[in-house]
Amino acid sequence: MAETSKIQWTDATWNIARGCSKVDADCKFCYMYRDANRFKFDARQIIRTKSVFNLPLKLKEPSKIFTSSLTDVFHEEIDSFRDEMWDIIRKCPQHTFQILTKRPERINDHLPSDWGEGWDNVWLGTSVGSDAGMQRAIDLCDVETKVRFLSLEPLHGEVNLKVVKKYFEELQDSLFILPAFDWVIVGGESGNENGKYKYRPCQLAWIEKIVKDCELERIPVFVKQLGTHLAKEMGLKDRHGGNIEEFPEHLKIRQFPKTKQWQHLL
């Protein structure tokens, strides 16, 4: 676990395991696989962590904790020790655990028995990089949670958030509105110019459309980074396009969900 994180939307990262398997094109240039290639470990082998597994219990300052950045906590190979993760989260009400998965269809079968309508200190999200992955957003809507969020990163294609709205309108006689989501993160892909782990182009118009849709639906939106392609195209100093000071003025937006736990910071 890192007690501080370079990820702009969190304070710390906590990994209960390292390793994962890819689910679709969104995972093509996965940063964990890129790091595995650099640090010489097998990214496909899921290994439970040892020294950092219990670290949230030792972190006293209330923090937003990304859980887990180097694996997917709803991967089937974590089934045997996921309950231990839930127990640690249960014991740390002072923290907020941001859980991001590409397997939202597995969430309902692997929640703790006392989950109810969700825990106040857990945000559940899924990541989508293009319209091809929007089924994950729909699957996440089937999960009861206090905060439901989307990470539209790495954005490598246009994403139409209204696909979710249309799906539920068909099922619920047009009574459903898009704010089934409490938060949306958006960011272009970062990567290398050469080698196996490169980056795909992200268009500024794709980010702008997402921001506009979120503003219309009054969903807090967090523009994390523009990505390597736009950083290069726009001549930005930050090669990942993550310095908000270099963003166009209308994209300098980094909002958080309006929850009781973090309301005083908004």
C-alpha positions as CSV (number, residue, x, y, z in Angstrom):
1,M,0.0,0.0,0.0
2,A,1.2,3.5,-0.7
3,E,0.2,6.0,2.0
4,T,0.2,8.7,-0.7
5,S,-0.8,8.2,-4.3
6,K,0.0,9.9,-7.6
7,I,-3.5,9.1,-8.8
8,Q,-5.3,12.4,-8.6
9,W,-8.7,11.1,-7.4
10,T,-7.5,9.2,-4.4
11,D,-5.2,9.6,-1.3
12,A,-3.7,6.2,-1.0
13,T,-3.6,2.8,-2.7
14,W,-4.1,-0.6,-1.0
15,N,-3.5,-3.9,-2.8
16,I,-4.8,-7.1,-1.4
17,A,-3.2,-8.9,-4.3
18,R,-1.0,-8.4,-7.4
19,G,-1.9,-9.8,-10.9
20,C,-5.0,-10.0,-13.1
21,S,-6.3,-11.4,-16.4
22,K,-7.5,-9.1,-19.2
23,V,-11.2,-9.0,-20.0
24,D,-11.3,-7.0,-23.3
25,A,-9.7,-4.3,-25.4
26,D,-9.9,-1.8,-22.5
27,C,-7.1,-3.9,-20.9
28,K,-4.8,-3.9,-24.0
29,F,-2.1,-1.6,-22.6
30,C,-2.8,-2.2,-18.9
31,Y,-0.4,-0.3,-16.7
32,M,-0.1,-3.2,-14.3
33,Y,1.1,-5.4,-17.2
34,R,3.5,-2.7,-18.3
35,D,4.9,-2.5,-14.8
36,A,5.2,-6.3,-14.6
37,N,7.2,-6.2,-17.8
38,R,9.5,-3.6,-16.3
39,F,9.9,-5.2,-12.9
40,K,10.0,-8.8,-14.1
41,F,7.0,-10.4,-12.4
42,D,4.2,-12.5,-14.0
43,A,1.2,-10.2,-14.4
44,R,-1.1,-13.1,-15.1
45,Q,-0.4,-14.8,-11.7
46,I,-2.6,-13.5,-8.9
47,I,-0.7,-13.4,-5.6
48,R,-2.1,-12.3,-2.3
49,T,0.0,-9.6,-0.7
50,K,1.6,-10.2,2.7
51,S,3.2,-7.2,4.3
52,V,0.6,-4.7,3.1
53,F,-2.6,-6.7,3.4
54,N,-3.6,-5.2,6.8
55,L,-2.2,-1.7,6.3
56,P,-5.6,0.2,6.2
57,L,-5.9,-0.7,9.9
58,K,-2.7,1.2,10.6
59,L,-3.6,4.3,8.6
60,K,-5.1,6.7,11.1
61,E,-5.8,9.8,9.0
62,P,-9.2,9.4,7.2
63,S,-8.4,8.8,3.6
64,K,-9.8,7.8,0.2
65,I,-8.2,4.5,-0.6
66,F,-8.1,3.0,-4.1
67,T,-8.7,-0.8,-3.6
68,S,-6.8,-2.4,-5.5
69,S,-4.7,-0.8,-8.2
70,L,-2.7,-3.9,-9.1
71,T,-5.6,-6.5,-9.3
72,D,-9.4,-6.7,-9.6
73,V,-10.9,-7.6,-6.2
74,F,-13.8,-9.3,-7.9
75,H,-11.6,-11.7,-9.9
76,E,-12.5,-15.3,-9.3
77,E,-9.0,-16.1,-8.0
78,I,-9.6,-13.7,-5.1
79,D,-12.8,-15.5,-3.9
80,S,-10.9,-17.4,-1.2
81,F,-9.7,-14.3,0.7
82,R,-12.1,-11.5,-0.3
83,D,-14.0,-11.8,2.9
84,E,-10.9,-10.8,4.8
85,M,-10.8,-7.6,2.7
86,W,-14.4,-6.9,3.6
87,D,-13.6,-7.5,7.3
88,I,-10.7,-4.9,7.2
89,I,-13.0,-2.4,5.4
90,R,-15.7,-3.0,8.1
91,K,-13.2,-2.2,10.8
92,C,-12.1,1.1,9.1
93,P,-15.2,3.4,9.0
94,Q,-12.9,6.4,9.0
95,H,-11.7,5.6,5.5
96,T,-13.5,5.6,2.1
97,F,-12.6,2.6,-0.1
98,Q,-12.9,3.2,-3.8
99,I,-13.3,-0.2,-5.5
100,L,-12.9,-0.3,-9.2
101,T,-13.6,-3.5,-11.2
102,K,-14.0,-4.7,-14.7
103,R,-16.2,-7.6,-13.4
104,P,-19.3,-5.8,-12.0
105,E,-21.4,-8.9,-13.0
106,R,-19.7,-10.7,-10.1
107,I,-20.3,-8.1,-7.4
108,N,-23.7,-9.2,-6.1
109,D,-22.6,-12.7,-5.5
110,H,-19.5,-11.6,-3.5
111,L,-20.7,-8.9,-1.2
112,P,-20.6,-9.3,2.6
113,S,-23.7,-10.6,4.3
114,D,-24.4,-7.3,6.1
115,W,-24.0,-5.2,3.0
116,G,-27.7,-4.2,2.9
117,E,-28.1,-1.1,0.6
118,G,-24.3,-0.6,0.8
119,W,-21.7,0.6,3.3
120,D,-21.2,4.4,3.8
121,N,-17.4,3.9,3.4
122,V,-17.4,2.0,0.1
123,W,-17.7,3.4,-3.4
124,L,-18.2,0.8,-6.2
125,G,-17.1,1.6,-9.7
126,T,-16.4,0.0,-13.1
127,S,-14.1,1.1,-15.8
128,V,-15.1,1.6,-19.5
129,G,-12.8,2.8,-22.3
130,S,-15.3,2.9,-25.2
131,D,-18.9,2.2,-26.1
132,A,-17.9,-1.5,-26.5
133,G,-17.6,-1.8,-22.7
134,M,-20.8,-0.1,-21.7
135,Q,-22.4,-3.4,-20.6
136,R,-20.3,-3.1,-17.5
137,A,-22.0,0.2,-16.7
138,I,-25.4,-1.4,-17.1
139,D,-24.3,-4.4,-14.9
140,L,-23.1,-2.0,-12.2
141,C,-26.6,-0.5,-12.0
142,D,-27.9,-3.8,-10.7
143,V,-25.7,-3.4,-7.6
144,E,-27.0,-1.7,-4.4
145,T,-24.3,0.8,-3.2
146,K,-24.1,4.1,-1.5
147,V,-21.9,5.5,-4.3
148,R,-21.8,4.1,-7.8
149,F,-19.2,5.5,-10.2
150,L,-17.7,5.1,-13.6
151,S,-14.0,5.4,-14.6
152,L,-14.0,6.3,-18.3
153,E,-10.3,5.6,-18.6
154,P,-8.3,4.7,-20.6
155,L,-10.6,6.5,-23.0
156,H,-9.8,5.1,-26.5
157,G,-13.2,5.6,-28.1
158,E,-16.3,7.7,-27.8
159,V,-18.6,6.8,-24.9
160,N,-22.3,7.6,-25.0
161,L,-23.6,7.7,-21.4
162,K,-27.1,7.8,-22.7
163,V,-26.8,4.2,-23.7
164,V,-27.4,3.4,-20.0
165,K,-30.3,5.8,-19.8
166,K,-31.9,4.2,-22.9
167,Y,-31.5,0.7,-21.5
168,F,-33.3,1.5,-18.3
169,E,-36.0,3.6,-20.0
170,E,-36.9,0.6,-22.0
171,L,-37.3,-1.5,-18.8
172,Q,-38.9,1.1,-16.6
173,D,-41.3,3.0,-18.9
174,S,-39.0,6.0,-19.3
175,L,-39.0,6.7,-15.5
176,F,-35.3,6.2,-15.1
177,I,-32.8,9.1,-15.3
178,L,-29.1,8.8,-15.8
179,P,-28.0,9.7,-12.2
180,A,-27.8,6.1,-11.3
181,F,-24.2,7.2,-11.2
182,D,-22.8,9.4,-8.4
183,W,-19.5,10.2,-10.0
184,V,-17.7,9.9,-13.3
185,I,-13.9,10.0,-13.9
186,V,-12.5,10.5,-17.4
187,G,-9.0,10.3,-18.7
188,G,-7.0,9.6,-21.9
189,E,-4.6,6.7,-22.1
190,S,-1.0,7.1,-21.0
191,G,1.8,4.9,-22.4
192,N,5.1,4.6,-24.3
193,E,6.1,5.8,-27.8
194,N,7.7,2.4,-28.6
195,G,7.6,-1.2,-27.4
196,K,4.8,-3.4,-26.3
197,Y,2.9,-1.0,-24.1
198,K,2.0,2.1,-26.1
199,Y,-1.1,4.3,-26.0
200,R,-4.2,4.8,-28.1
201,P,-5.4,8.3,-29.3
202,C,-8.0,10.1,-27.2
203,Q,-9.9,13.0,-28.8
204,L,-10.6,16.1,-26.9
205,A,-14.2,16.1,-28.2
206,W,-14.8,12.7,-26.4
207,I,-13.8,14.2,-23.1
208,E,-15.8,17.3,-23.7
209,K,-19.0,15.3,-24.5
210,I,-18.7,13.3,-21.3
211,V,-18.2,16.4,-19.2
212,K,-21.2,18.1,-20.9
213,D,-23.5,15.0,-20.4
214,C,-22.4,14.9,-16.7
215,E,-23.1,18.6,-16.2
216,L,-26.6,18.2,-17.8
217,E,-27.4,15.3,-15.5
218,R,-25.7,17.1,-12.5
219,I,-23.2,14.2,-12.0
220,P,-19.9,15.2,-10.4
221,V,-17.1,14.7,-12.9
222,F,-13.4,14.4,-12.4
223,V,-11.1,15.1,-15.5
224,K,-8.1,13.1,-14.4
225,Q,-5.8,13.4,-17.5
226,L,-5.9,14.1,-21.2
227,G,-3.6,11.2,-22.0
228,T,-0.3,10.9,-23.8
229,H,-1.7,11.5,-27.3
230,L,-3.3,14.8,-26.5
231,A,-0.4,15.8,-24.4
232,K,1.9,15.4,-27.4
233,E,-0.6,17.0,-29.8
234,M,-1.1,20.0,-27.6
235,G,2.6,20.4,-26.6
236,L,1.9,19.8,-22.8
237,K,4.8,19.6,-20.4
238,D,3.2,16.6,-18.5
239,R,3.7,13.7,-20.9
240,H,0.5,12.0,-19.5
241,G,-1.5,15.2,-19.7
242,G,-2.3,15.1,-16.0
243,N,-1.4,18.6,-14.9
244,I,-4.7,20.4,-14.5
245,E,-3.0,23.8,-15.0
246,E,-2.3,22.8,-18.6
247,F,-6.0,21.8,-19.3
248,P,-8.3,24.0,-21.4
249,E,-10.2,26.2,-19.0
250,H,-13.5,24.4,-19.6
251,L,-12.0,21.0,-18.6
252,K,-10.4,22.1,-15.3
253,I,-13.0,20.1,-13.4
254,R,-12.2,17.8,-10.5
255,Q,-15.3,17.1,-8.6
256,F,-16.1,14.4,-6.0
257,P,-19.4,12.7,-5.1
258,K,-21.5,14.6,-2.7
259,T,-21.4,12.2,0.2
260,K,-21.8,12.9,3.9
261,Q,-18.3,11.6,4.7
262,W,-16.6,14.0,2.3
263,Q,-19.1,16.9,2.2
264,H,-16.8,19.1,4.4
265,L,-14.0,18.9,1.8
266,L,-16.1,19.8,-1.2
